[in-house]
Amino acid sequence: MEEITNEDKLLAAAAYAFFIPSLYIILTDRRKSHFLSYAAAQSMFLWLFYGLLVMLLRFLLGFIWSLFYLPPLDILANLSYLAMLVYAIYLATRSLFGENQRIPYISALADKLC
């Protein structure tokens, strides 16, 4: 079992909190560490999923609002964005402890990439 350094933990946490560090890990030699490559792959797919979900929500809200305006839908959309951010922060804090969380469906894609 490989030793996980504090720098690796911090970089993995940054990958979960932001999108760019995951690309840095995947495109450089940092991917040789299994902990880092798995965290980077999983966070990259997670942020791509978040981006697709945000675009889909915005499209659906725009379509519904073109028919009639419902202010509670905007509140629900903002709460869903907040939930995504909270989950990313949760994953970042877990990686600071040296743990890789398995996210359903996304971890299967990350396993294939690592």
SEMARGU-846819 format. One record per residue: chain; x, y, z of N, C-alpha, C in turn. Coordinates in Angstrom, 1 decimal, always signed. Atoms other than C-alpha are relative to their C-alpha. Layout:
N
(rec "A"; (X; Y; Z); (X; Y; Z); (X; Y; Z))
...
//
This chain:
114
(rec "A"; (+0.8; -1.2; +0.0); (+0.0; +0.0; +0.0); (+0.9; +1.2; +0.0))
(rec "A"; (-0.9; -1.2; +0.1); (+1.4; +3.4; -1.0); (-0.3; +1.0; +1.1))
(rec "A"; (+0.1; -1.1; -1.1); (+2.0; +6.2; +1.5); (-0.7; +1.2; -0.6))
(rec "A"; (+0.7; -1.2; +0.4); (-0.4; +9.1; +1.1); (+0.5; +1.2; +0.7))
(rec "A"; (-0.6; -1.2; -0.6); (+1.3; +12.4; +1.7); (-1.0; +1.0; +0.3))
(rec "A"; (+0.9; -1.1; -0.3); (-0.3; +15.5; +3.1); (-0.2; +0.8; -1.3))
(rec "A"; (+0.2; -0.8; +1.3); (+0.3; +17.2; -0.3); (-0.9; -0.7; -0.9))
(rec "A"; (+0.9; +0.7; +0.8); (-1.5; +14.4; -2.0); (-1.5; +0.2; +0.5))
(rec "A"; (+1.4; -0.2; -0.6); (-4.5; +14.7; +0.4); (-0.5; +1.4; -0.4))
(rec "A"; (+0.5; -1.4; +0.3); (-4.6; +18.5; -0.2); (-0.3; +0.2; -1.4))
(rec "A"; (+0.3; -0.1; +1.4); (-4.4; +18.2; -3.9); (-1.3; -0.8; -0.4))
(rec "A"; (+1.3; +0.7; +0.2); (-7.2; +15.6; -3.9); (-1.2; +0.8; +0.5))
(rec "A"; (+1.1; -0.9; -0.5); (-9.3; +17.9; -1.8); (-0.3; +1.1; -0.9))
(rec "A"; (+0.2; -1.1; +0.9); (-8.7; +20.7; -4.2); (-0.7; -0.5; -1.3))
(rec "A"; (+0.6; +0.5; +1.2); (-9.7; +18.5; -7.1); (-1.5; -0.2; +0.2))
(rec "A"; (+1.5; +0.1; -0.3); (-13.1; +17.8; -5.4); (-0.6; +1.3; +0.1))
(rec "A"; (+0.6; -1.3; -0.2); (-13.6; +21.4; -4.5); (-0.1; +0.8; -1.3))
(rec "A"; (-0.1; -0.8; +1.3); (-12.6; +22.8; -7.9); (+0.2; -1.0; -1.1))
(rec "A"; (-0.2; +0.9; +1.1); (-12.4; +21.3; -11.4); (+1.4; +0.0; -0.5))
(rec "A"; (-1.3; -0.1; +0.7); (-9.0; +22.5; -12.6); (+1.1; -0.9; +0.6))
(rec "A"; (-1.1; +0.9; -0.5); (-6.8; +20.5; -10.1); (-0.2; -1.4; -0.5))
(rec "A"; (+0.2; +1.4; +0.5); (-8.4; +17.3; -11.3); (+0.7; -0.2; -1.4))
(rec "A"; (-0.6; +0.1; +1.3); (-7.2; +18.1; -14.9); (+1.6; +0.0; +0.2))
(rec "A"; (-1.5; -0.1; -0.3); (-3.7; +19.0; -13.5); (+0.5; -1.4; +0.4))
(rec "A"; (-0.4; +1.3; -0.4); (-3.5; +15.6; -11.8); (+0.0; -1.0; -1.1))
(rec "A"; (+0.2; +0.9; +1.1); (-4.7; +13.7; -14.8); (+1.1; +0.2; -1.1))
(rec "A"; (-0.9; -0.3; +1.1); (-2.4; +15.5; -17.3); (+1.5; +0.0; +0.4))
(rec "A"; (-1.4; +0.0; -0.5); (+0.8; +15.4; -15.2); (+0.4; -1.4; +0.6))
(rec "A"; (-0.5; +1.2; -0.6); (+2.9; +12.8; -13.5); (-0.6; -0.3; +1.4))
(rec "A"; (+0.7; +0.2; -1.3); (+0.8; +13.2; -10.3); (-1.0; -1.2; -0.1))
(rec "A"; (+0.9; +1.1; +0.1); (-1.5; +10.5; -11.7); (+0.6; -1.4; +0.3))
(rec "A"; (-0.6; +1.3; -0.4); (+1.0; +7.8; -10.8); (-0.4; -0.5; +1.4))
(rec "A"; (+0.5; +0.4; -1.3); (-0.3; +7.9; -7.3); (-1.5; -0.5; -0.1))
(rec "A"; (+1.3; +0.5; +0.2); (-3.4; +5.7; -7.2); (-1.1; +0.8; +0.8))
(rec "A"; (+1.0; -0.8; -0.8); (-5.1; +7.8; -4.5); (-0.3; +1.3; -0.8))
(rec "A"; (+0.2; -1.3; +0.7); (-4.6; +11.0; -6.5); (-0.7; -0.2; -1.4))
(rec "A"; (+0.6; +0.2; +1.3); (-5.5; +9.5; -9.9); (-1.5; -0.4; +0.2))
(rec "A"; (+1.4; +0.4; -0.2); (-8.7; +8.0; -8.5); (-0.8; +1.2; +0.4))
(rec "A"; (+0.7; -1.2; -0.5); (-9.7; +11.2; -6.7); (-0.2; +1.0; -1.2))
(rec "A"; (+0.1; -1.0; +1.1); (-9.0; +13.3; -9.8); (-1.0; -0.5; -1.1))
(rec "A"; (+0.9; +0.6; +1.0); (-10.9; +10.9; -12.2); (-1.4; +0.2; +0.5))
(rec "A"; (+1.4; -0.1; -0.6); (-13.9; +10.8; -9.8); (-0.5; +1.4; +0.1))
(rec "A"; (+0.4; -1.3; +0.0); (-13.9; +14.5; -9.3); (-0.3; +0.6; -1.3))
(rec "A"; (+0.2; -0.5; +1.4); (-13.6; +15.2; -13.0); (-1.4; -0.4; -0.5))
(rec "A"; (+1.3; +0.4; +0.5); (-16.6; +13.1; -13.8); (-1.1; +0.6; +0.9))
(rec "A"; (+1.0; -0.7; -0.9); (-18.5; +14.6; -10.8); (-0.3; +1.4; -0.5))
(rec "A"; (+0.2; -1.3; +0.4); (-17.9; +18.1; -12.0); (-0.6; +0.1; -1.4))
(rec "A"; (+0.7; +0.1; +1.3); (-18.9; +17.1; -15.6); (-1.5; -0.3; +0.2))
(rec "A"; (+1.4; +0.3; -0.3); (-22.1; +15.6; -14.2); (-0.7; +1.3; +0.6))
(rec "A"; (+0.6; -1.2; -0.5); (-22.7; +18.8; -12.2); (-0.3; +1.0; -1.1))
(rec "A"; (+0.2; -0.9; +1.1); (-22.2; +20.9; -15.3); (-1.2; -0.4; -0.9))
(rec "A"; (+1.1; +0.5; +0.8); (-24.6; +18.8; -17.3); (-1.4; +0.2; +0.7))
(rec "A"; (+1.3; -0.1; -0.8); (-27.2; +18.9; -14.5); (-0.4; +1.5; +0.1))
(rec "A"; (+0.3; -1.4; -0.1); (-26.9; +22.7; -14.2); (-0.6; +0.5; -1.4))
(rec "A"; (+0.5; -0.4; +1.3); (-27.4; +23.1; -18.0); (-1.4; -0.5; -0.2))
(rec "A"; (+1.3; +0.6; +0.1); (-30.4; +20.7; -17.9); (-1.0; +0.8; +0.9))
(rec "A"; (+0.9; -0.8; -0.8); (-32.0; +22.6; -15.0); (-0.3; +1.4; -0.5))
(rec "A"; (+0.3; -1.4; +0.6); (-31.5; +26.0; -16.6); (-0.8; -0.1; -1.3))
(rec "A"; (+0.9; +0.1; +1.2); (-33.0; +24.7; -19.9); (-1.4; -0.3; +0.4))
(rec "A"; (+1.4; +0.3; -0.4); (-36.0; +23.2; -18.1); (-0.7; +1.2; +0.6))
(rec "A"; (+0.6; -1.2; -0.6); (-36.5; +26.3; -16.0); (-0.4; +1.1; -1.1))
(rec "A"; (+0.3; -1.0; +1.1); (-36.3; +28.5; -19.1); (-1.2; -0.4; -0.8))
(rec "A"; (+1.2; +0.4; +0.7); (-38.8; +26.4; -20.9); (-1.3; +0.2; +0.8))
(rec "A"; (+1.2; -0.1; -0.8); (-41.2; +26.3; -18.0); (-0.4; +1.5; +0.2))
(rec "A"; (+0.3; -1.5; -0.2); (-40.8; +30.1; -17.4); (-0.5; +0.7; -1.3))
(rec "A"; (+0.5; -0.6; +1.2); (-41.5; +30.8; -21.0); (-1.5; -0.2; -0.1))
(rec "A"; (+1.5; +0.2; -0.1); (-45.0; +29.3; -20.4); (-0.6; +0.8; +1.1))
(rec "A"; (+0.5; -0.8; -1.1); (-45.6; +30.8; -17.0); (+1.1; +0.0; +1.1))
(rec "A"; (-1.1; -0.2; -0.9); (-43.4; +32.1; -14.2); (-0.4; -0.5; +1.4))
(rec "A"; (+0.2; +0.6; -1.4); (-43.1; +30.1; -10.9); (+1.2; +0.3; +0.8))
(rec "A"; (-1.1; -0.3; -0.8); (-40.8; +31.7; -8.4); (+0.6; -1.1; +0.9))
(rec "A"; (-0.6; +1.1; -0.8); (-40.5; +28.5; -6.2); (+0.9; -0.9; -0.8))
(rec "A"; (-0.9; +0.8; +0.8); (-38.8; +26.8; -9.1); (+1.4; +0.6; +0.0))
(rec "A"; (-1.3; -0.6; -0.1); (-36.0; +29.3; -8.9); (+0.7; -0.3; +1.3))
(rec "A"; (-0.5; +0.3; -1.3); (-35.6; +28.6; -5.2); (+0.4; -1.5; +0.0))
(rec "A"; (-0.4; +1.4; +0.1); (-35.5; +24.8; -5.9); (+1.3; -0.2; -0.8))
(rec "A"; (-1.3; +0.1; +0.7); (-32.8; +25.3; -8.5); (+1.2; +0.5; +0.8))
(rec "A"; (-1.1; -0.5; -0.8); (-30.7; +27.4; -6.2); (+0.3; -1.0; +1.2))
(rec "A"; (-0.3; +1.0; -1.1); (-31.1; +24.7; -3.4); (+0.7; -1.2; -0.6))
(rec "A"; (-0.7; +1.2; +0.7); (-30.0; +22.0; -5.9); (+1.5; +0.4; -0.2))
(rec "A"; (-1.4; -0.4; +0.2); (-26.8; +24.1; -6.7); (+0.7; +0.0; +1.3))
(rec "A"; (-0.6; +0.0; -1.3); (-26.2; +24.5; -3.0); (+0.3; -1.4; +0.5))
(rec "A"; (-0.2; +1.4; -0.3); (-26.6; +20.7; -2.5); (+1.2; -0.5; -0.7))
(rec "A"; (-1.2; +0.4; +0.8); (-24.0; +20.1; -5.2); (+1.3; +0.5; +0.6))
(rec "A"; (-1.1; -0.6; -0.6); (-21.6; +22.5; -3.6); (+0.4; -0.7; +1.4))
(rec "A"; (-0.2; +0.7; -1.3); (-22.1; +20.9; -0.1); (+0.6; -1.4; -0.2))
(rec "A"; (-0.5; +1.4; +0.2); (-21.5; +17.4; -1.5); (+1.5; +0.1; -0.5))
(rec "A"; (-1.4; -0.2; +0.4); (-18.3; +18.6; -3.2); (+0.9; +0.3; +1.2))
(rec "A"; (-0.8; -0.3; -1.1); (-17.0; +20.1; +0.0); (+0.1; -1.2; +1.0))
(rec "A"; (-0.1; +1.2; -0.8); (-17.9; +16.9; +1.9); (+1.0; -1.0; -0.6))
(rec "A"; (-1.0; +0.9; +0.6); (-15.9; +14.8; -0.6); (+1.4; +0.6; +0.2))
(rec "A"; (-1.3; -0.6; -0.3); (-13.0; +17.3; -0.2); (+0.5; -0.2; +1.4))
(rec "A"; (-0.4; +0.2; -1.3); (-13.0; +17.0; +3.5); (+0.4; -1.5; +0.3))
(rec "A"; (-0.3; +1.4; -0.1); (-13.1; +13.2; +3.3); (+1.4; -0.3; -0.6))
(rec "A"; (-1.3; +0.3; +0.6); (-10.1; +13.2; +1.0); (+1.2; +0.6; +0.8))
(rec "A"; (-1.0; -0.5; -0.9); (-8.2; +15.4; +3.5); (+0.4; -1.0; +1.1))
(rec "A"; (-0.3; +1.1; -0.9); (-8.4; +12.4; +5.8); (+0.6; -1.2; -0.6))
(rec "A"; (-0.6; +1.1; +0.8); (-7.0; +10.2; +3.1); (-0.9; -1.1; -0.4))
(rec "A"; (+1.0; +1.0; +0.4); (-10.2; +8.4; +2.2); (-0.6; +0.4; -1.4))
(rec "A"; (+0.7; -0.2; +1.3); (-11.6; +8.0; -1.3); (-1.4; -0.5; +0.2))
(rec "A"; (+1.4; +0.4; +0.0); (-15.4; +7.9; -1.3); (-0.4; -0.6; -1.3))
(rec "A"; (+0.6; +0.5; +1.2); (-17.2; +5.8; -3.8); (-1.3; +0.6; -0.3))
(rec "A"; (+1.2; -0.6; +0.5); (-19.8; +7.7; -5.7); (-0.7; -0.9; -0.9))
(rec "A"; (+0.7; +0.9; +0.9); (-22.5; +5.5; -7.3); (+0.1; +0.5; -1.5))
(rec "A"; (-0.1; -0.2; +1.4); (-22.0; +5.3; -11.1); (+1.3; +0.7; -0.4))
(rec "A"; (-1.2; -0.8; +0.3); (-19.2; +7.9; -11.1); (+1.2; -0.8; +0.3))
(rec "A"; (-1.2; +0.8; -0.4); (-16.8; +5.6; -9.3); (+0.3; -1.1; -1.0))
(rec "A"; (-0.2; +1.0; +1.0); (-17.3; +3.0; -11.9); (+0.7; +0.6; -1.2))
(rec "A"; (-0.7; -0.7; +1.1); (-16.2; +5.5; -14.6); (+1.5; +0.3; +0.4))
(rec "A"; (-1.4; -0.3; -0.5); (-13.2; +6.5; -12.4); (+0.8; -1.3; +0.0))
(rec "A"; (-0.8; +1.3; +0.0); (-12.2; +2.8; -12.0); (+0.5; -0.3; -1.4))
(rec "A"; (-0.5; +0.3; +1.4); (-12.0; +2.5; -15.8); (+1.1; +0.9; -0.4))
(rec "A"; (-1.0; -0.9; +0.4); (-9.9; +5.6; -16.1); (+1.3; -0.2; +0.7))
(rec "A"; (-1.2; +0.2; -0.8); (-7.4; +4.7; -13.4); (+0.7; -1.2; -0.5))
//
